[in-house]
Amino acid sequence: MKWFRRKEEPRQEPDRPTPEMLAERFWCGWYEALPEVAAALGDREPQRVENQLCDLVAELHPDLHFSLERGQRAIYALVLSGQEDPRLRPYTDAWRAAAPAPDAIWEYHDSVPPVPDPTEVTVNLGAHRIPLADVRVVAQVDGDVVDVAVYHPEMAALEPAARDAMTYLPLDAALGERLAARRLRRVETATTEPADTIGLLELRTLVRDLDGPENVGAAD
């Protein structure tokens, strides 16, 4: 049997909001939520505003991720990330362009910035407290990219999802999301310590030198 459908007049699709319009809506919602966000952070209870901020970010684009972090120059940082997905770049670009100027309290990042000193960071993964100072990396340079294998003494004891997180999280902490995406090619997990490893700060120096002085600041 062949199916037919009645020919209809083309319907006018409603105009979709532009990334710029959505970004303006985001910042209006952020200003409204800011007193509650500040109170929750002051009480060290960020979970109180997690759902509210998740909804706000999802209205900008449902595939975006966000986090509330300690700032590099301000007290707090709001980080919005498209995880280097080119589809999301117009939204993060519009969001960043419409962002307020940073001040002593807040700064804003459209990708995960590097941590000033990743060796001072301890990550909680389930029952495991994992100091990034113990992370060791094998780095093999191939032209303008680097292949890495990430090892930590607790890596073998982690569940697969936590192991994946522990592979990529130290790299983002050391390099920032954009520099990692730009210069890291193959990333592997090592459950036994390889030979010829380096620490996260040495990896940062190696990759930044490879990236060149023209990109200084572009990784943040």
SETORDO-677260 format. One record per residue: x, y, z of N, C-alpha, C in turn. Coordinates in nm, 2 decimals. Layout:
N
+--------+--------+--------+--------+--------+--------+--------+--------+--------+
|     nx |     ny |     nz |    cax |    cay |    caz |     cx |     cy |     cz |
+--------+--------+--------+--------+--------+--------+--------+--------+--------+
|      X |      Y |      Z |      X |      Y |      Z |      X |      Y |      Z |
...
+--------+--------+--------+--------+--------+--------+--------+--------+--------+
# end
This chain:
220
+--------+--------+--------+--------+--------+--------+--------+--------+--------+
|     nx |     ny |     nz |    cax |    cay |    caz |     cx |     cy |     cz |
+--------+--------+--------+--------+--------+--------+--------+--------+--------+
|   0.08 |  -0.12 |   0.00 |   0.00 |   0.00 |   0.00 |   0.09 |   0.12 |   0.00 |
|   0.05 |   0.22 |  -0.08 |   0.13 |   0.34 |  -0.09 |   0.06 |   0.45 |  -0.01 |
|   0.13 |   0.52 |   0.07 |   0.07 |   0.62 |   0.15 |   0.08 |   0.75 |   0.08 |
|  -0.02 |   0.83 |   0.10 |  -0.03 |   0.97 |   0.05 |  -0.06 |   1.06 |   0.16 |
|  -0.02 |   1.18 |   0.14 |  -0.07 |   1.29 |   0.24 |  -0.11 |   1.41 |   0.16 |
|  -0.21 |   1.47 |   0.22 |  -0.27 |   1.59 |   0.15 |  -0.16 |   1.70 |   0.15 |
|  -0.15 |   1.76 |   0.03 |  -0.06 |   1.87 |   0.01 |  -0.10 |   1.99 |   0.09 |
|  -0.02 |   2.04 |   0.18 |  -0.05 |   2.15 |   0.26 |   0.03 |   2.27 |   0.22 |
|  -0.03 |   2.39 |   0.25 |   0.05 |   2.51 |   0.23 |   0.17 |   2.51 |   0.33 |
|   0.28 |   2.55 |   0.28 |   0.40 |   2.56 |   0.38 |   0.37 |   2.64 |   0.50 |
|   0.40 |   2.59 |   0.61 |   0.37 |   2.67 |   0.74 |   0.49 |   2.76 |   0.77 |
|   0.46 |   2.87 |   0.82 |   0.57 |   2.96 |   0.86 |   0.63 |   2.92 |   0.99 |
|   0.76 |   2.88 |   0.99 |   0.82 |   2.84 |   1.11 |   0.85 |   2.96 |   1.20 |
|   0.82 |   2.94 |   1.33 |   0.85 |   3.06 |   1.42 |   1.00 |   3.09 |   1.42 |
|   1.03 |   3.21 |   1.43 |   1.17 |   3.25 |   1.43 |   1.24 |   3.20 |   1.56 |
|   1.35 |   3.13 |   1.54 |   1.43 |   3.08 |   1.65 |   1.51 |   3.20 |   1.71 |
|   1.52 |   3.20 |   1.84 |   1.60 |   3.31 |   1.90 |   1.75 |   3.29 |   1.85 |
|   1.81 |   3.40 |   1.83 |   1.96 |   3.40 |   1.79 |   2.04 |   3.37 |   1.92 |
|   2.16 |   3.32 |   1.90 |   2.25 |   3.31 |   2.02 |   2.26 |   3.44 |   2.10 |
|   2.26 |   3.55 |   2.03 |   2.28 |   3.68 |   2.10 |   2.15 |   3.70 |   2.18 |
|   2.04 |   3.67 |   2.13 |   1.91 |   3.69 |   2.21 |   1.91 |   3.60 |   2.33 |
|   1.95 |   3.48 |   2.31 |   1.95 |   3.38 |   2.42 |   2.06 |   3.42 |   2.53 |
|   2.17 |   3.47 |   2.48 |   2.27 |   3.52 |   2.58 |   2.22 |   3.63 |   2.66 |
|   2.15 |   3.73 |   2.60 |   2.09 |   3.84 |   2.68 |   1.99 |   3.79 |   2.78 |
|   1.91 |   3.69 |   2.74 |   1.82 |   3.63 |   2.84 |   1.89 |   3.56 |   2.95 |
|   2.00 |   3.49 |   2.92 |   2.08 |   3.43 |   3.02 |   2.12 |   3.53 |   3.13 |
|   2.18 |   3.64 |   3.08 |   2.24 |   3.73 |   3.18 |   2.13 |   3.80 |   3.26 |
|   2.01 |   3.82 |   3.20 |   1.90 |   3.88 |   3.28 |   1.87 |   3.78 |   3.39 |
|   1.86 |   3.65 |   3.35 |   1.83 |   3.55 |   3.46 |   1.94 |   3.54 |   3.56 |
|   2.07 |   3.55 |   3.52 |   2.18 |   3.55 |   3.61 |   2.17 |   3.66 |   3.71 |
|   2.14 |   3.78 |   3.67 |   2.13 |   3.89 |   3.76 |   2.02 |   3.87 |   3.86 |
|   1.91 |   3.81 |   3.82 |   1.80 |   3.78 |   3.91 |   1.84 |   3.68 |   4.01 |
|   1.92 |   3.58 |   3.97 |   1.95 |   3.47 |   4.05 |   2.07 |   3.50 |   4.14 |
|   2.15 |   3.61 |   4.11 |   2.28 |   3.63 |   4.17 |   2.27 |   3.64 |   4.33 |
|   2.17 |   3.71 |   4.38 |   2.17 |   3.72 |   4.53 |   2.16 |   3.58 |   4.59 |
|   2.08 |   3.49 |   4.53 |   2.06 |   3.36 |   4.59 |   2.19 |   3.28 |   4.56 |
|   2.25 |   3.29 |   4.45 |   2.38 |   3.22 |   4.42 |   2.48 |   3.27 |   4.52 |
|   2.49 |   3.40 |   4.54 |   2.60 |   3.45 |   4.64 |   2.57 |   3.39 |   4.78 |
|   2.44 |   3.39 |   4.82 |   2.41 |   3.34 |   4.95 |   2.45 |   3.19 |   4.97 |
|   2.42 |   3.11 |   4.86 |   2.45 |   2.97 |   4.87 |   2.60 |   2.94 |   4.87 |
|   2.68 |   3.02 |   4.79 |   2.82 |   3.00 |   4.79 |   2.88 |   3.05 |   4.93 |
|   2.82 |   3.16 |   4.98 |   2.87 |   3.21 |   5.11 |   2.85 |   3.10 |   5.22 |
|   2.74 |   3.02 |   5.21 |   2.71 |   2.92 |   5.30 |   2.78 |   2.79 |   5.27 |
|   2.86 |   2.79 |   5.16 |   2.92 |   2.67 |   5.11 |   2.82 |   2.56 |   5.08 |
|   2.71 |   2.60 |   5.02 |   2.61 |   2.50 |   4.98 |   2.57 |   2.53 |   4.83 |
|   2.66 |   2.52 |   4.74 |   2.63 |   2.55 |   4.60 |   2.51 |   2.46 |   4.54 |
|   2.49 |   2.35 |   4.60 |   2.38 |   2.26 |   4.55 |   2.25 |   2.32 |   4.56 |
|   2.23 |   2.42 |   4.65 |   2.10 |   2.49 |   4.66 |   2.06 |   2.56 |   4.53 |
|   2.16 |   2.60 |   4.45 |   2.12 |   2.67 |   4.33 |   2.16 |   2.59 |   4.20 |
|   2.20 |   2.47 |   4.22 |   2.24 |   2.39 |   4.11 |   2.13 |   2.37 |   4.00 |
|   2.01 |   2.33 |   4.05 |   1.90 |   2.31 |   3.95 |   1.86 |   2.44 |   3.88 |
|   1.86 |   2.55 |   3.95 |   1.82 |   2.68 |   3.90 |   1.92 |   2.72 |   3.79 |
|   2.05 |   2.70 |   3.81 |   2.15 |   2.74 |   3.71 |   2.15 |   2.64 |   3.60 |
|   2.12 |   2.51 |   3.63 |   2.11 |   2.41 |   3.52 |   2.00 |   2.46 |   3.42 |
|   1.89 |   2.50 |   3.47 |   1.78 |   2.54 |   3.38 |   1.82 |   2.67 |   3.30 |
|   1.89 |   2.76 |   3.37 |   1.93 |   2.88 |   3.30 |   2.02 |   2.85 |   3.19 |
|   2.12 |   2.76 |   3.21 |   2.22 |   2.73 |   3.11 |   2.15 |   2.65 |   2.99 |
|   2.06 |   2.56 |   3.03 |   1.99 |   2.48 |   2.93 |   1.90 |   2.57 |   2.84 |
|   1.85 |   2.68 |   2.89 |   1.78 |   2.77 |   2.80 |   1.87 |   2.84 |   2.70 |
|   2.00 |   2.86 |   2.73 |   2.09 |   2.91 |   2.63 |   2.12 |   2.80 |   2.53 |
|   2.15 |   2.68 |   2.57 |   2.16 |   2.56 |   2.49 |   2.17 |   2.44 |   2.58 |
|   2.09 |   2.34 |   2.55 |   2.09 |   2.22 |   2.64 |   2.21 |   2.14 |   2.64 |
|   2.30 |   2.15 |   2.55 |   2.43 |   2.07 |   2.55 |   2.54 |   2.14 |   2.61 |
|   2.52 |   2.26 |   2.67 |   2.63 |   2.33 |   2.74 |   2.65 |   2.28 |   2.88 |
|   2.77 |   2.29 |   2.93 |   2.80 |   2.25 |   3.07 |   2.85 |   2.38 |   3.14 |
|   2.83 |   2.38 |   3.27 |   2.88 |   2.49 |   3.35 |   2.93 |   2.44 |   3.48 |
|   3.01 |   2.53 |   3.55 |   3.06 |   2.50 |   3.68 |   3.08 |   2.64 |   3.75 |
|   3.07 |   2.63 |   3.88 |   3.11 |   2.74 |   3.97 |   3.24 |   2.71 |   4.03 |
|   3.34 |   2.79 |   4.01 |   3.48 |   2.76 |   4.05 |   3.54 |   2.87 |   4.13 |
|   3.65 |   2.84 |   4.19 |   3.73 |   2.95 |   4.25 |   3.79 |   3.03 |   4.14 |
|   3.78 |   3.16 |   4.15 |   3.84 |   3.25 |   4.04 |   3.99 |   3.25 |   4.04 |
|   4.05 |   3.29 |   3.93 |   4.19 |   3.32 |   3.92 |   4.22 |   3.45 |   3.97 |
|   4.14 |   3.55 |   3.94 |   4.16 |   3.69 |   3.99 |   4.05 |   3.74 |   4.08 |
|   3.93 |   3.69 |   4.06 |   3.82 |   3.72 |   4.14 |   3.80 |   3.61 |   4.24 |
|   3.70 |   3.62 |   4.33 |   3.67 |   3.52 |   4.43 |   3.61 |   3.40 |   4.36 |
|   3.51 |   3.42 |   4.27 |   3.44 |   3.31 |   4.21 |   3.46 |   3.32 |   4.06 |
|   3.44 |   3.21 |   3.99 |   3.43 |   3.21 |   3.84 |   3.31 |   3.13 |   3.80 |
|   3.24 |   3.18 |   3.70 |   3.14 |   3.10 |   3.63 |   3.20 |   3.06 |   3.50 |
|   3.20 |   2.93 |   3.48 |   3.26 |   2.87 |   3.36 |   3.15 |   2.80 |   3.28 |
|   3.14 |   2.84 |   3.16 |   3.05 |   2.78 |   3.06 |   3.13 |   2.71 |   2.95 |
|   3.10 |   2.59 |   2.92 |   3.18 |   2.51 |   2.83 |   3.10 |   2.43 |   2.73 |
|   3.14 |   2.45 |   2.60 |   3.08 |   2.36 |   2.50 |   3.16 |   2.24 |   2.47 |
|   3.27 |   2.22 |   2.55 |   3.36 |   2.11 |   2.53 |   3.42 |   2.11 |   2.39 |
|   3.45 |   2.23 |   2.34 |   3.51 |   2.24 |   2.21 |   3.42 |   2.18 |   2.09 |
|   3.29 |   2.18 |   2.11 |   3.20 |   2.14 |   2.01 |   3.17 |   2.26 |   1.92 |
|   3.21 |   2.25 |   1.79 |   3.19 |   2.37 |   1.70 |   3.05 |   2.42 |   1.69 |
|   2.95 |   2.33 |   1.71 |   2.81 |   2.36 |   1.70 |   2.77 |   2.46 |   1.81 |
|   2.84 |   2.45 |   1.93 |   2.81 |   2.54 |   2.04 |   2.89 |   2.67 |   2.05 |
|   2.99 |   2.68 |   1.96 |   3.07 |   2.80 |   1.97 |   2.99 |   2.93 |   1.95 |
|   2.89 |   2.94 |   1.86 |   2.82 |   3.06 |   1.85 |   2.75 |   3.10 |   1.98 |
|   2.71 |   3.00 |   2.06 |   2.64 |   3.03 |   2.19 |   2.74 |   3.07 |   2.30 |
|   2.85 |   3.01 |   2.30 |   2.95 |   3.05 |   2.40 |   3.01 |   3.18 |   2.37 |
|   3.03 |   3.21 |   2.23 |   3.08 |   3.34 |   2.19 |   2.99 |   3.45 |   2.23 |
|   2.86 |   3.43 |   2.20 |   2.76 |   3.53 |   2.23 |   2.75 |   3.55 |   2.38 |
|   2.75 |   3.44 |   2.46 |   2.75 |   3.45 |   2.60 |   2.86 |   3.53 |   2.66 |
|   2.98 |   3.51 |   2.61 |   3.10 |   3.58 |   2.65 |   3.10 |   3.72 |   2.61 |
|   3.05 |   3.75 |   2.49 |   3.04 |   3.89 |   2.45 |   2.95 |   3.97 |   2.53 |
|   2.84 |   3.91 |   2.58 |   2.74 |   3.98 |   2.66 |   2.77 |   3.98 |   2.81 |
|   2.87 |   3.91 |   2.85 |   2.90 |   3.90 |   2.99 |   2.94 |   4.03 |   3.05 |
|   2.91 |   4.05 |   3.18 |   2.96 |   4.18 |   3.24 |   3.11 |   4.17 |   3.26 |
|   3.16 |   4.29 |   3.28 |   3.31 |   4.30 |   3.31 |   3.34 |   4.23 |   3.44 |
|   3.45 |   4.15 |   3.45 |   3.48 |   4.09 |   3.57 |   3.51 |   4.19 |   3.68 |
|   3.49 |   4.15 |   3.80 |   3.51 |   4.24 |   3.92 |   3.58 |   4.16 |   4.03 |
|   3.58 |   4.21 |   4.14 |   3.65 |   4.15 |   4.25 |   3.58 |   4.02 |   4.30 |
|   3.45 |   4.01 |   4.27 |   3.37 |   3.89 |   4.31 |   3.36 |   3.79 |   4.20 |
|   3.34 |   3.83 |   4.08 |   3.31 |   3.73 |   3.97 |   3.40 |   3.75 |   3.85 |
|   3.43 |   3.64 |   3.79 |   3.49 |   3.64 |   3.65 |   3.42 |   3.53 |   3.57 |
|   3.43 |   3.54 |   3.44 |   3.35 |   3.46 |   3.35 |   3.44 |   3.39 |   3.24 |
|   3.43 |   3.26 |   3.22 |   3.51 |   3.19 |   3.12 |   3.42 |   3.11 |   3.03 |
|   3.45 |   3.12 |   2.90 |   3.37 |   3.04 |   2.80 |   3.44 |   2.91 |   2.77 |
|   3.54 |   2.86 |   2.85 |   3.60 |   2.73 |   2.84 |   3.66 |   2.71 |   2.97 |
|   3.69 |   2.58 |   3.00 |   3.76 |   2.55 |   3.13 |   3.90 |   2.61 |   3.13 |
|   3.93 |   2.70 |   3.23 |   4.06 |   2.76 |   3.23 |   4.16 |   2.67 |   3.30 |
|   4.29 |   2.69 |   3.28 |   4.38 |   2.61 |   3.36 |   4.38 |   2.66 |   3.51 |
|   4.41 |   2.56 |   3.59 |   4.43 |   2.59 |   3.74 |   4.56 |   2.66 |   3.76 |
|   4.58 |   2.76 |   3.84 |   4.71 |   2.82 |   3.86 |   4.82 |   2.72 |   3.89 |
|   4.79 |   2.63 |   3.99 |   4.88 |   2.53 |   4.02 |   4.81 |   2.40 |   4.04 |
|   4.80 |   2.31 |   3.94 |   4.72 |   2.19 |   3.95 |   4.78 |   2.09 |   4.06 |
|   4.90 |   2.11 |   4.09 |   4.96 |   2.02 |   4.19 |   4.91 |   2.04 |   4.34 |
|   4.84 |   2.15 |   4.35 |   4.78 |   2.19 |   4.48 |   4.63 |   2.14 |   4.49 |
|   4.58 |   2.08 |   4.38 |   4.44 |   2.04 |   4.38 |   4.42 |   1.89 |   4.42 |
|   4.32 |   1.86 |   4.50 |   4.28 |   1.73 |   4.53 |   4.14 |   1.70 |   4.48 |
|   4.12 |   1.60 |   4.41 |   3.99 |   1.56 |   4.34 |   3.92 |   1.46 |   4.42 |
|   3.79 |   1.47 |   4.45 |   3.71 |   1.37 |   4.51 |   3.64 |   1.29 |   4.41 |
|   3.67 |   1.17 |   4.40 |   3.59 |   1.08 |   4.31 |   3.54 |   0.96 |   4.39 |
|   3.41 |   0.97 |   4.43 |   3.35 |   0.87 |   4.51 |   3.42 |   0.87 |   4.65 |
|   3.47 |   0.75 |   4.69 |   3.54 |   0.74 |   4.82 |   3.69 |   0.78 |   4.80 |
|   3.74 |   0.81 |   4.69 |   3.88 |   0.84 |   4.66 |   3.91 |   0.99 |   4.67 |
|   4.01 |   1.03 |   4.74 |   4.06 |   1.16 |   4.74 |   4.20 |   1.16 |   4.67 |
|   4.20 |   1.22 |   4.55 |   4.32 |   1.20 |   4.46 |   4.39 |   1.33 |   4.44 |
|   4.51 |   1.34 |   4.50 |   4.59 |   1.47 |   4.48 |   4.65 |   1.46 |   4.34 |
|   4.63 |   1.57 |   4.26 |   4.69 |   1.58 |   4.13 |   4.84 |   1.59 |   4.13 |
|   4.90 |   1.62 |   4.24 |   5.04 |   1.63 |   4.25 |   5.10 |   1.49 |   4.22 |
|   5.03 |   1.38 |   4.24 |   5.08 |   1.25 |   4.21 |   5.06 |   1.20 |   4.07 |
|   4.99 |   1.28 |   3.99 |   4.97 |   1.25 |   3.85 |   5.10 |   1.25 |   3.77 |
|   5.13 |   1.15 |   3.69 |   5.24 |   1.14 |   3.61 |   5.20 |   1.12 |   3.46 |
|   5.27 |   1.18 |   3.37 |   5.22 |   1.18 |   3.23 |   5.34 |   1.14 |   3.14 |
|   5.31 |   1.05 |   3.04 |   5.40 |   1.03 |   2.93 |   5.36 |   1.12 |   2.82 |
|   5.45 |   1.20 |   2.77 |   5.42 |   1.29 |   2.66 |   5.51 |   1.27 |   2.54 |
|   5.45 |   1.24 |   2.42 |   5.53 |   1.21 |   2.30 |   5.49 |   1.32 |   2.20 |
|   5.58 |   1.40 |   2.16 |   5.55 |   1.51 |   2.07 |   5.57 |   1.46 |   1.93 |
|   5.47 |   1.49 |   1.84 |   5.47 |   1.45 |   1.70 |   5.43 |   1.58 |   1.62 |
|   5.53 |   1.65 |   1.58 |   5.50 |   1.77 |   1.51 |   5.45 |   1.88 |   1.60 |
|   5.32 |   1.92 |   1.57 |   5.27 |   2.03 |   1.66 |   5.16 |   1.97 |   1.75 |
|   5.16 |   1.84 |   1.77 |   5.06 |   1.78 |   1.87 |   5.13 |   1.69 |   1.96 |
|   5.06 |   1.65 |   2.07 |   5.13 |   1.56 |   2.17 |   5.03 |   1.45 |   2.20 |
|   5.09 |   1.33 |   2.21 |   5.01 |   1.21 |   2.25 |   5.05 |   1.19 |   2.40 |
|   4.95 |   1.16 |   2.49 |   4.98 |   1.15 |   2.63 |   4.91 |   1.03 |   2.68 |
|   4.98 |   0.97 |   2.79 |   4.92 |   0.87 |   2.87 |   4.93 |   0.92 |   3.02 |
|   4.81 |   0.91 |   3.09 |   4.80 |   0.97 |   3.22 |   4.80 |   0.86 |   3.32 |
|   4.88 |   0.87 |   3.43 |   4.89 |   0.77 |   3.53 |   4.87 |   0.84 |   3.67 |
|   4.81 |   0.77 |   3.76 |   4.80 |   0.80 |   3.90 |   4.80 |   0.67 |   3.98 |
|   4.87 |   0.67 |   4.09 |   4.88 |   0.54 |   4.17 |   4.74 |   0.48 |   4.20 |
|   4.63 |   0.56 |   4.21 |   4.50 |   0.51 |   4.24 |   4.42 |   0.47 |   4.11 |
|   4.48 |   0.49 |   4.00 |   4.40 |   0.48 |   3.87 |   4.34 |   0.34 |   3.86 |
|   4.41 |   0.23 |   3.89 |   4.36 |   0.10 |   3.87 |   4.25 |   0.06 |   3.97 |
|   4.24 |   0.13 |   4.08 |   4.13 |   0.11 |   4.18 |   4.00 |   0.18 |   4.14 |
|   4.00 |   0.27 |   4.04 |   3.88 |   0.34 |   4.01 |   3.78 |   0.27 |   3.92 |
|   3.66 |   0.30 |   3.93 |   3.56 |   0.25 |   3.84 |   3.58 |   0.31 |   3.70 |
|   3.53 |   0.25 |   3.60 |   3.56 |   0.30 |   3.46 |   3.53 |   0.45 |   3.44 |
|   3.41 |   0.49 |   3.49 |   3.38 |   0.63 |   3.46 |   3.47 |   0.72 |   3.54 |
|   3.50 |   0.69 |   3.66 |   3.60 |   0.77 |   3.74 |   3.74 |   0.77 |   3.68 |
|   3.77 |   0.65 |   3.62 |   3.90 |   0.64 |   3.56 |   3.91 |   0.73 |   3.44 |
|   3.80 |   0.74 |   3.36 |   3.80 |   0.83 |   3.25 |   3.81 |   0.98 |   3.29 |
|   3.74 |   1.01 |   3.40 |   3.74 |   1.15 |   3.45 |   3.88 |   1.18 |   3.50 |
|   3.95 |   1.08 |   3.56 |   4.08 |   1.11 |   3.62 |   4.18 |   1.11 |   3.51 |
|   4.15 |   1.07 |   3.39 |   4.24 |   1.08 |   3.28 |   4.24 |   1.22 |   3.22 |
|   4.12 |   1.27 |   3.20 |   4.10 |   1.40 |   3.13 |   4.11 |   1.52 |   3.23 |
|   4.06 |   1.51 |   3.35 |   4.05 |   1.62 |   3.44 |   4.19 |   1.68 |   3.47 |
|   4.29 |   1.60 |   3.50 |   4.43 |   1.66 |   3.52 |   4.48 |   1.74 |   3.40 |
|   4.44 |   1.69 |   3.28 |   4.49 |   1.76 |   3.16 |   4.42 |   1.90 |   3.15 |
|   4.29 |   1.90 |   3.17 |   4.22 |   2.03 |   3.17 |   4.27 |   2.12 |   3.28 |
|   4.30 |   2.07 |   3.39 |   4.35 |   2.15 |   3.50 |   4.48 |   2.21 |   3.47 |
|   4.57 |   2.13 |   3.41 |   4.70 |   2.18 |   3.38 |   4.71 |   2.27 |   3.26 |
|   4.63 |   2.24 |   3.15 |   4.64 |   2.31 |   3.03 |   4.52 |   2.41 |   3.00 |
|   4.41 |   2.38 |   3.06 |   4.29 |   2.45 |   3.01 |   4.23 |   2.38 |   2.90 |
|   4.10 |   2.39 |   2.88 |   4.02 |   2.31 |   2.78 |   4.07 |   2.34 |   2.64 |
|   4.09 |   2.47 |   2.61 |   4.12 |   2.50 |   2.47 |   4.26 |   2.46 |   2.43 |
|   4.36 |   2.48 |   2.51 |   4.50 |   2.44 |   2.48 |   4.50 |   2.29 |   2.47 |
|   4.43 |   2.22 |   2.56 |   4.43 |   2.07 |   2.55 |   4.37 |   2.02 |   2.42 |
|   4.26 |   2.09 |   2.38 |   4.19 |   2.05 |   2.25 |   4.28 |   2.08 |   2.13 |
|   4.36 |   2.19 |   2.14 |   4.44 |   2.23 |   2.03 |   4.56 |   2.15 |   2.01 |
|   4.62 |   2.10 |   2.12 |   4.75 |   2.04 |   2.11 |   4.76 |   1.89 |   2.15 |
|   4.66 |   1.84 |   2.22 |   4.67 |   1.70 |   2.26 |   4.59 |   1.62 |   2.15 |
|   4.66 |   1.51 |   2.10 |   4.60 |   1.43 |   2.00 |   4.54 |   1.30 |   2.06 |
|   4.62 |   1.21 |   2.10 |   4.57 |   1.08 |   2.16 |   4.59 |   1.09 |   2.31 |
|   4.49 |   1.06 |   2.38 |   4.49 |   1.06 |   2.53 |   4.46 |   0.92 |   2.58 |
|   4.55 |   0.86 |   2.66 |   4.53 |   0.72 |   2.71 |   4.54 |   0.72 |   2.86 |
|   4.48 |   0.62 |   2.92 |   4.49 |   0.59 |   3.06 |   4.60 |   0.49 |   3.09 |
|   4.68 |   0.51 |   3.18 |   4.78 |   0.41 |   3.22 |   4.75 |   0.36 |   3.37 |
|   4.73 |   0.24 |   3.39 |   4.71 |   0.18 |   3.52 |   4.83 |   0.13 |   3.59 |
|   4.94 |   0.12 |   3.52 |   5.07 |   0.10 |   3.58 |   5.17 |   0.21 |   3.53 |
|   5.26 |   0.25 |   3.62 |   5.34 |   0.37 |   3.59 |   5.43 |   0.34 |   3.47 |
|   5.43 |   0.41 |   3.36 |   5.52 |   0.40 |   3.25 |   5.66 |   0.46 |   3.29 |
|   5.75 |   0.43 |   3.20 |   5.88 |   0.50 |   3.22 |   5.88 |   0.64 |   3.16 |
|   5.97 |   0.72 |   3.20 |   5.99 |   0.85 |   3.14 |   5.87 |   0.94 |   3.15 |
|   5.82 |   0.95 |   3.27 |   5.70 |   1.03 |   3.29 |   5.74 |   1.17 |   3.34 |
|   5.65 |   1.27 |   3.33 |   5.67 |   1.40 |   3.38 |   5.55 |   1.44 |   3.46 |
|   5.56 |   1.55 |   3.54 |   5.45 |   1.60 |   3.61 |   5.36 |   1.70 |   3.53 |
|   5.25 |   1.74 |   3.59 |   5.16 |   1.83 |   3.52 |   5.22 |   1.96 |   3.49 |
|   5.30 |   2.02 |   3.58 |   5.36 |   2.15 |   3.55 |   5.46 |   2.14 |   3.44 |
|   5.53 |   2.03 |   3.43 |   5.63 |   2.01 |   3.32 |   5.55 |   1.99 |   3.19 |
|   5.44 |   1.92 |   3.20 |   5.35 |   1.90 |   3.08 |   5.30 |   2.04 |   3.03 |
|   5.26 |   2.12 |   3.12 |   5.21 |   2.26 |   3.09 |   5.32 |   2.33 |   3.01 |
|   5.44 |   2.33 |   3.06 |   5.55 |   2.40 |   3.00 |   5.58 |   2.35 |   2.86 |
|   5.58 |   2.22 |   2.85 |   5.61 |   2.15 |   2.72 |   5.50 |   2.20 |   2.61 |
|   5.37 |   2.19 |   2.65 |   5.27 |   2.21 |   2.55 |   5.26 |   2.36 |   2.52 |
|   5.28 |   2.45 |   2.62 |   5.27 |   2.59 |   2.60 |   5.39 |   2.63 |   2.51 |
|   5.51 |   2.57 |   2.52 |   5.62 |   2.61 |   2.44 |   5.59 |   2.56 |   2.29 |
|   5.52 |   2.44 |   2.28 |   5.48 |   2.39 |   2.15 |   5.38 |   2.48 |   2.09 |
|   5.29 |   2.54 |   2.17 |   5.18 |   2.62 |   2.11 |   5.23 |   2.75 |   2.06 |
|   5.34 |   2.80 |   2.12 |   5.40 |   2.93 |   2.07 |   5.35 |   3.05 |   2.14 |
|   5.43 |   3.16 |   2.14 |   5.40 |   3.28 |   2.21 |   5.28 |   3.35 |   2.15 |
|   5.24 |   3.33 |   2.03 |   5.13 |   3.40 |   1.97 |   5.00 |   3.36 |   2.03 |
|   5.00 |   3.24 |   2.09 |   4.87 |   3.19 |   2.15 |   4.87 |   3.21 |   2.30 |
|   4.96 |   3.28 |   2.36 |   4.96 |   3.30 |   2.51 |   4.83 |   3.37 |   2.54 |
|   4.76 |   3.32 |   2.64 |   4.63 |   3.37 |   2.68 |   4.52 |   3.31 |   2.61 |
|   4.54 |   3.25 |   2.49 |   4.43 |   3.19 |   2.42 |   4.38 |   3.07 |   2.48 |
|   4.46 |   3.00 |   2.57 |   4.41 |   2.88 |   2.64 |   4.33 |   2.91 |   2.75 |
|   4.32 |   3.03 |   2.81 |   4.24 |   3.06 |   2.93 |   4.10 |   3.08 |   2.89 |
+--------+--------+--------+--------+--------+--------+--------+--------+--------+
# end
